[in-house]
Amino acid sequence: MLSVNMVTIDCVDLEPMVEFWTQALQTEVAVDWGDFVILRGEPAVGLQRVEEVMPGKNRLHLDLSGGDRAPEVARLVELGGDVVRTHDVDDFGWTVMVDPAGNEFCVSDPHGTGDDGAGSQEQGETAQDDTEARDRHADEVADQTPEERAAGDAAAAQAARDDAAADER
């Protein structure tokens, strides 16, 4: 059985990407081979220097979660990320962001943790609901054109900056 042990991000300018992702994931560099850096974690994140990035939409992106979404998004904006758009479907929400090199990734609300002490049938229903919400998310992201993704950029980025400013007060 295969398992994912690392996800690699291609980047032209390696150093700012290493800085962003170590802070974003609150981790450290595990291995630095000059043109290829591996960050500590499961799965690990690799950052690989390339001559040029492939144009167009990412064919793969990270989905991150782990706490309240709004403060995490604000923190990532402060680190140099940018908000593309925000989605809320039923009880599942996520924010599409880009790192400093323009690679898309998502930050979602925590879900499917089973920490509420519910019975196994209820946990199974929650897991099914979460799977359906993630499937809707994947379908929506895949169906977006670059123009559609760009349409909400300014408003979503301003909302994240406003949230960050409100948190500072």
C-alpha positions as CSV (number, residue, x, y, z in Angstrom):
1,M,0.0,0.0,0.0
2,L,1.4,3.4,-1.0
3,S,1.3,6.4,1.4
4,V,2.2,10.0,0.9
5,N,5.5,10.9,2.6
6,M,6.2,14.2,1.0
7,V,4.5,16.9,-1.1
8,T,7.0,19.0,-3.2
9,I,6.5,22.5,-4.3
10,D,8.4,23.8,-7.3
11,C,9.7,27.4,-6.9
12,V,12.0,29.7,-8.8
13,D,13.1,31.8,-5.7
14,L,13.6,29.1,-3.0
15,E,14.6,31.2,0.0
16,P,11.4,33.2,0.5
17,M,9.4,30.1,0.0
18,V,11.3,28.2,2.7
19,E,10.8,31.2,5.0
20,F,7.1,31.4,4.3
21,W,6.3,27.7,4.6
22,T,8.4,27.1,7.7
23,Q,6.5,29.9,9.4
24,A,3.1,28.9,7.9
25,L,3.4,25.3,9.0
26,Q,5.3,26.2,12.2
27,T,8.0,23.8,11.5
28,E,11.7,23.8,10.6
29,V,14.0,22.7,7.9
30,A,14.9,19.0,8.2
31,V,17.3,18.8,5.2
32,D,18.8,21.5,3.0
33,W,20.5,20.3,-0.1
34,G,20.8,23.8,-1.6
35,D,18.3,23.4,-4.5
36,F,16.0,21.1,-2.5
37,V,14.8,21.7,1.0
38,I,12.7,19.3,3.1
39,L,10.6,20.7,6.0
40,R,9.9,18.5,9.0
41,G,6.4,17.1,9.2
42,E,4.0,14.3,8.2
43,P,3.8,14.3,5.3
44,A,7.0,16.3,4.7
45,V,6.9,19.4,2.5
46,G,9.7,19.6,-0.1
47,L,10.7,22.9,-1.8
48,Q,12.5,22.4,-5.0
49,R,14.3,25.2,-7.0
50,V,13.3,25.0,-10.7
51,E,14.3,27.2,-13.7
52,E,10.7,28.1,-14.4
53,V,7.4,27.1,-13.0
54,M,4.7,25.5,-15.0
55,P,2.2,28.2,-16.2
56,G,-1.5,27.8,-15.2
57,K,-3.4,26.4,-12.2
58,N,-1.7,24.2,-9.7
59,R,-2.4,20.5,-10.5
60,L,-2.0,19.7,-6.8
61,H,-2.5,21.9,-3.8
62,L,-2.3,21.6,0.0
63,D,-5.5,21.6,2.2
64,L,-4.6,22.8,5.7
65,S,-6.6,22.9,8.8
66,G,-6.0,23.1,12.5
67,G,-7.9,25.7,14.5
68,D,-10.0,28.6,13.9
69,R,-9.8,29.5,10.2
70,A,-10.0,33.4,10.5
71,P,-7.0,33.8,12.7
72,E,-5.0,31.3,10.7
73,V,-5.8,33.1,7.5
74,A,-4.8,36.4,9.0
75,R,-1.5,35.0,10.3
76,L,-0.7,33.6,6.8
77,V,-1.5,37.0,5.2
78,E,0.9,38.6,7.6
79,L,3.6,36.0,6.5
80,G,3.1,37.0,2.8
81,G,0.2,34.8,1.7
82,D,-2.8,36.3,0.0
83,V,-6.5,35.4,0.1
84,V,-8.1,34.4,-3.2
85,R,-11.6,33.6,-2.1
86,T,-13.6,32.1,0.7
87,H,-16.2,29.4,0.6
88,D,-18.8,28.2,3.1
89,V,-20.9,25.2,2.2
90,D,-23.3,23.8,4.9
91,D,-21.1,23.4,8.0
92,F,-17.8,23.3,6.1
93,G,-15.8,26.4,5.1
94,W,-12.5,27.0,3.5
95,T,-10.4,29.9,2.3
96,V,-8.4,29.6,-0.9
97,M,-5.0,31.3,-0.6
98,V,-1.7,31.7,-2.5
99,D,1.8,31.6,-1.1
100,P,4.3,34.3,-2.1
101,A,5.1,32.4,-5.4
102,G,1.4,32.2,-6.3
103,N,0.8,28.5,-5.5
104,E,-2.7,27.9,-4.3
105,F,-3.5,26.2,-1.0
106,C,-6.6,26.0,1.2
107,V,-7.2,26.6,4.9
108,S,-10.4,25.0,6.2
109,D,-12.4,24.9,9.3
110,P,-11.7,22.0,11.6
111,H,-14.0,19.1,10.8
112,G,-14.5,15.4,11.4
113,T,-12.4,15.4,14.6
114,G,-14.9,13.4,16.6
115,D,-13.8,15.3,19.7
116,D,-17.4,15.9,20.8
117,G,-17.8,12.5,22.3
118,A,-20.6,11.5,19.9
119,G,-21.5,7.9,19.3
120,S,-20.0,5.9,16.4
121,Q,-23.1,6.2,14.2
122,E,-23.1,10.0,14.6
123,Q,-19.3,10.1,13.9
124,G,-19.9,8.0,10.8
125,E,-22.6,10.5,9.6
126,T,-20.2,13.4,10.3
127,A,-17.4,11.7,8.4
128,Q,-19.8,11.1,5.4
129,D,-20.9,14.8,5.6
130,D,-17.2,15.9,5.7
131,T,-16.4,13.7,2.7
132,E,-19.3,15.1,0.8
133,A,-18.2,18.7,1.6
134,R,-14.6,18.0,0.6
135,D,-15.8,16.5,-2.7
136,R,-17.9,19.6,-3.3
137,H,-14.8,21.7,-2.6
138,A,-12.6,19.7,-5.0
139,D,-15.2,19.9,-7.7
140,E,-15.6,23.7,-7.3
141,V,-11.8,24.3,-7.3
142,A,-11.4,22.1,-10.4
143,D,-14.2,23.9,-12.3
144,Q,-12.8,27.4,-11.7
145,T,-11.3,29.3,-14.6
146,P,-8.4,31.7,-13.9
147,E,-10.7,34.6,-14.5
148,E,-13.2,33.2,-12.0
149,R,-10.5,32.7,-9.4
150,A,-9.2,36.2,-10.0
151,A,-12.6,37.8,-9.7
152,G,-12.8,37.7,-5.9
153,D,-9.1,38.3,-5.1
154,A,-9.2,42.0,-4.1
155,A,-12.3,41.7,-1.8
156,A,-11.1,38.5,-0.2
157,A,-7.6,39.9,0.4
158,Q,-9.1,43.1,1.9
159,A,-11.3,41.1,4.2
160,A,-8.3,39.1,5.5
161,R,-6.4,42.3,6.1
162,D,-9.4,43.8,7.9
163,D,-9.6,40.7,10.1
164,A,-5.9,40.9,10.9
165,A,-6.2,44.6,11.7
166,A,-9.2,43.9,14.0
167,D,-7.3,41.1,15.8
168,E,-4.4,43.6,16.5
169,R,-6.8,46.1,18.2
